[in-house]
């Protein structure tokens, strides 16, 4: 397992390069971020390289949704630009979205029936997969919760697993996100196992509050045992808002998901 931490929601009193330094000191292998335009990506990449860690990924599209029949070509153009940026800094993944995500976390509705939107996303992802192969980057299909982000097409982890399976390309995989799945539908273990062959990343955060594992209602020790038993060897990103001191959150992460897990 490769451990990553999203530096979007933690150490927010520091610039992104200093957050990367903190991540390295905490024992992570990689960092994730959201929209790369909010940070100086080359400076962040330099800080990562200087501290022996890498960049896992960032948003591939945000301004335009992959499922929008009116904006598909714009979404592909957006992904192409971010693939170029990812290739330049050695990032491994781009996080891609069915809908446009406006400032403030507002989901832009797709002006089409669900079946049309679904087919549009599959078609666009097939094209995007060719670009991703050229760049050596994977596209990670992000599901988001319907509680705080109503109107988002991929509101369940099972949906992104199904889309990835339909596209049928190694460059396209789904994210299994404990925070979003617990809010939308629960049944974490059943859903995790059902889509096991389609996951490209597991994202960890608790409910309520997007807190660190060990806080909140999710039994992460049991979930960790299932992940270990099934032999997960991909990236796991801790996308958390610490419930208190970040150092205490790191202690809980290390306790439940240790770096040296077999």
C-alpha positions as CSV (number, residue, x, y, z in Angstrom):
1,X,0.0,0.0,0.0
2,X,1.2,3.5,-0.9
3,X,0.0,6.1,1.6
4,X,-0.9,9.5,0.4
5,X,-2.4,12.5,2.2
6,X,-4.5,15.3,0.7
7,X,-2.9,18.6,1.6
8,X,-6.0,20.5,0.7
9,X,-7.7,20.2,4.1
10,X,-4.8,19.8,6.6
11,X,-2.0,22.2,7.7
12,X,-4.0,25.0,6.1
13,X,-2.1,27.7,7.9
14,X,0.9,26.9,5.7
15,X,1.7,27.3,1.9
16,X,1.4,24.1,-0.1
17,X,5.1,23.4,-0.3
18,X,5.3,23.5,3.5
19,X,2.4,21.2,3.7
20,X,4.3,18.7,1.5
21,X,7.2,19.0,3.9
22,X,4.9,18.2,6.8
23,X,3.5,15.2,4.9
24,X,7.0,13.8,4.3
25,X,7.9,14.2,8.0
26,X,4.6,12.4,8.9
27,X,5.7,9.4,6.8
28,X,3.6,9.7,3.7
29,X,4.7,8.6,0.3
30,X,2.6,11.0,-1.8
31,X,0.4,14.1,-1.6
32,X,-2.8,14.8,-3.3
33,X,-4.4,18.2,-3.9
34,X,-7.5,19.6,-5.5
35,X,-7.5,22.3,-8.1
36,X,-3.8,22.8,-9.1
37,X,-4.6,26.4,-10.0
38,X,-4.8,27.3,-6.3
39,X,-1.1,26.4,-5.8
40,X,2.3,26.9,-7.4
41,X,2.6,23.4,-8.8
42,X,6.3,23.6,-9.9
43,X,7.2,24.9,-6.4
44,X,5.2,22.1,-4.8
45,X,6.8,19.5,-7.0
46,X,10.2,20.8,-6.0
47,X,9.4,20.6,-2.3
48,X,8.1,17.1,-2.8
49,X,11.3,16.0,-4.6
50,X,13.5,17.7,-2.0
51,X,11.7,15.7,0.7
52,X,11.6,12.3,-0.9
53,X,7.8,12.2,-1.7
54,X,5.8,12.6,-4.9
55,X,2.5,14.0,-6.1
56,X,-0.2,11.5,-6.5
57,X,-2.8,13.6,-8.3
58,X,-5.1,16.6,-8.6
59,X,-8.3,17.6,-10.4
60,X,-8.5,16.7,-14.1
61,X,-11.7,18.6,-14.8
62,X,-13.8,21.0,-12.7
63,X,-15.1,23.7,-15.0
64,X,-16.8,21.2,-17.4
65,X,-18.5,17.9,-16.6
66,X,-17.7,14.7,-18.5
67,X,-21.4,13.8,-18.5
68,X,-22.6,17.1,-19.9
69,X,-23.6,16.6,-23.6
70,X,-23.1,20.4,-24.1
71,X,-19.7,20.5,-22.6
72,X,-17.9,17.3,-23.3
73,X,-15.3,18.7,-25.7
74,X,-14.5,21.4,-23.2
75,X,-14.1,18.8,-20.5
76,X,-11.7,16.9,-22.7
77,X,-9.7,20.1,-23.4
78,X,-9.5,20.7,-19.6
79,X,-8.3,17.1,-19.0
80,X,-5.7,17.5,-21.7
81,X,-4.3,20.6,-20.1
82,X,-4.1,18.9,-16.7
83,X,-2.6,15.8,-18.1
84,X,0.2,17.9,-19.5
85,X,0.7,19.5,-16.0
86,X,0.6,16.0,-14.4
87,X,3.2,14.7,-16.8
88,X,5.5,17.6,-16.1
89,X,5.5,17.0,-12.3
90,X,5.3,13.2,-12.4
91,X,1.8,13.0,-11.0
92,X,0.2,9.6,-11.3
93,X,-3.5,10.4,-11.3
94,X,-6.1,12.9,-12.3
95,X,-9.4,13.1,-10.4
96,X,-12.2,13.5,-12.9
97,X,-15.9,14.4,-12.3
98,X,-19.2,13.7,-14.0
99,X,-20.5,17.2,-13.4
100,X,-18.9,20.7,-13.3
101,X,-18.0,21.7,-9.7
102,X,-18.5,25.5,-9.3
103,X,-16.7,27.6,-6.7
104,X,-18.2,27.0,-3.3
105,X,-18.7,23.3,-4.0
106,X,-21.9,23.8,-6.1
107,X,-22.7,21.0,-8.5
108,X,-23.8,22.2,-12.0
109,X,-26.7,20.1,-13.1
110,X,-26.3,18.1,-16.3
111,X,-29.0,19.2,-18.8
112,X,-29.9,15.7,-20.0
113,X,-31.7,12.6,-18.8
114,X,-29.6,10.2,-16.7
115,X,-29.2,7.6,-19.4
116,X,-27.9,10.2,-21.8
117,X,-25.5,11.7,-19.3
118,X,-24.2,8.3,-18.4
119,X,-23.5,7.4,-22.1
120,X,-21.9,10.8,-22.7
121,X,-19.5,10.2,-19.8
122,X,-18.5,6.8,-21.1
123,X,-17.9,8.2,-24.6
124,X,-15.8,11.1,-23.3
125,X,-13.8,8.8,-20.9
126,X,-13.0,6.5,-23.8
127,X,-11.4,9.5,-25.6
128,X,-9.8,10.8,-22.5
129,X,-8.2,7.3,-21.9
130,X,-6.2,7.6,-25.1
131,X,-4.8,10.9,-23.8
132,X,-4.1,9.5,-20.4
133,X,-2.2,6.5,-21.9
134,X,0.1,8.9,-23.8
135,X,0.8,10.9,-20.6
136,X,1.3,7.8,-18.4
137,X,-1.4,9.0,-16.0
138,X,-4.6,7.3,-14.7
139,X,-8.0,8.9,-14.6
140,X,-9.8,8.4,-11.3
141,X,-13.6,8.6,-11.4
142,X,-14.7,10.5,-8.3
143,X,-18.0,9.8,-6.6
144,X,-19.4,12.5,-4.4
145,X,-22.1,12.5,-1.8
146,X,-25.7,13.5,-2.5
147,X,-26.2,15.1,0.9
148,X,-24.0,18.2,0.5
149,X,-23.6,17.9,-3.3
150,X,-27.1,17.2,-4.7
151,X,-27.3,16.7,-8.5
152,X,-24.0,15.0,-8.9
153,X,-24.4,12.0,-11.3
154,X,-21.9,9.6,-9.7
155,X,-23.2,9.8,-6.2
156,X,-22.3,6.2,-5.2
157,X,-19.1,4.3,-5.4
158,X,-20.9,1.6,-7.3
159,X,-21.6,4.1,-10.0
160,X,-17.9,4.9,-10.7
161,X,-17.1,1.2,-10.6
162,X,-19.8,0.5,-13.2
163,X,-18.6,3.3,-15.4
164,X,-15.0,2.2,-15.2
165,X,-16.1,-1.4,-16.0
166,X,-18.1,-0.1,-19.0
167,X,-15.2,2.0,-20.4
168,X,-13.0,-1.1,-20.0
169,X,-9.6,0.7,-20.0
170,X,-6.7,0.3,-17.6
171,X,-6.3,4.1,-17.7
172,X,-9.8,4.6,-16.2
173,X,-10.5,3.5,-12.6
174,X,-12.9,4.4,-9.8
175,X,-12.1,5.9,-6.4
176,X,-13.6,4.3,-3.3
177,X,-14.2,7.1,-0.9
178,X,-15.4,6.2,2.6
179,X,-16.6,9.7,3.5
180,X,-18.8,10.2,0.4
181,X,-20.0,6.6,0.4
182,X,-21.0,6.6,4.1
183,X,-23.0,9.8,3.6
184,X,-24.8,8.7,0.4
185,X,-25.5,5.0,0.9
186,X,-23.3,3.3,3.6
187,X,-22.7,-0.4,3.1
188,X,-19.0,0.3,2.8
189,X,-17.6,-3.2,2.9
190,X,-20.2,-4.7,0.5
191,X,-19.6,-1.8,-2.0
192,X,-15.8,-2.0,-1.6
193,X,-15.8,-5.8,-2.4
194,X,-18.3,-5.5,-5.3
195,X,-16.1,-3.1,-7.2
196,X,-12.8,-4.4,-6.0
197,X,-11.4,-5.0,-9.5
198,X,-12.2,-1.4,-10.6
199,X,-10.7,0.7,-7.8
200,X,-7.6,2.8,-8.5
201,X,-7.5,4.5,-5.2
202,X,-9.1,4.3,-1.7
203,X,-9.8,7.6,0.0
204,X,-10.1,7.6,3.8
205,X,-12.1,10.0,6.0
206,X,-14.7,9.7,8.7
207,X,-18.2,10.8,9.2
208,X,-19.3,13.2,10.5
209,X,-16.9,16.0,9.8
210,X,-14.5,14.4,7.3
211,X,-12.4,13.5,10.3
212,X,-9.4,11.2,10.7
213,X,-10.0,7.4,11.1
214,X,-10.6,6.5,14.7
215,X,-13.1,9.3,15.1
216,X,-16.7,9.2,14.0
217,X,-19.1,6.5,13.1
218,X,-17.1,4.3,10.7
219,X,-15.3,1.2,12.1
220,X,-12.0,1.8,10.3
221,X,-10.3,-1.1,12.1
222,X,-12.7,-3.5,10.6
223,X,-12.5,-1.8,7.1
224,X,-8.7,-2.0,7.3
225,X,-8.8,-5.7,8.1
226,X,-10.9,-6.3,5.0
227,X,-8.6,-4.2,2.8
228,X,-5.6,-6.1,4.2
229,X,-7.2,-9.5,3.7
230,X,-7.9,-8.7,0.1
231,X,-4.4,-7.6,-0.5
232,X,-4.8,-3.9,-1.5
233,X,-1.5,-2.7,-2.9
234,X,-2.6,0.6,-4.5
235,X,-2.6,4.2,-3.2
236,X,-4.7,5.1,-0.2
237,X,-5.3,8.8,0.3
238,X,-6.2,10.3,3.7
239,X,-8.4,13.2,2.7
240,X,-9.2,14.5,6.2
241,X,-10.1,17.6,8.1
242,X,-8.4,16.9,11.5
243,X,-10.9,16.9,14.4
244,X,-8.2,18.6,16.6
245,X,-4.4,18.7,16.5
246,X,-3.0,17.4,13.2
247,X,-0.3,15.5,15.1
248,X,-3.0,13.6,17.0
249,X,-4.7,12.8,13.6
250,X,-1.4,11.4,12.3
251,X,-1.1,9.2,15.4
252,X,-4.5,7.6,14.7
253,X,-3.7,7.1,11.0
254,X,-0.5,5.4,11.9
255,X,-2.2,3.2,14.4
256,X,-5.0,2.0,12.1
257,X,-3.2,2.1,8.8
258,X,0.5,1.8,9.6
259,X,3.0,2.4,6.9
260,X,4.6,-1.0,7.4
261,X,1.3,-2.9,7.1
262,X,2.0,-6.3,5.5
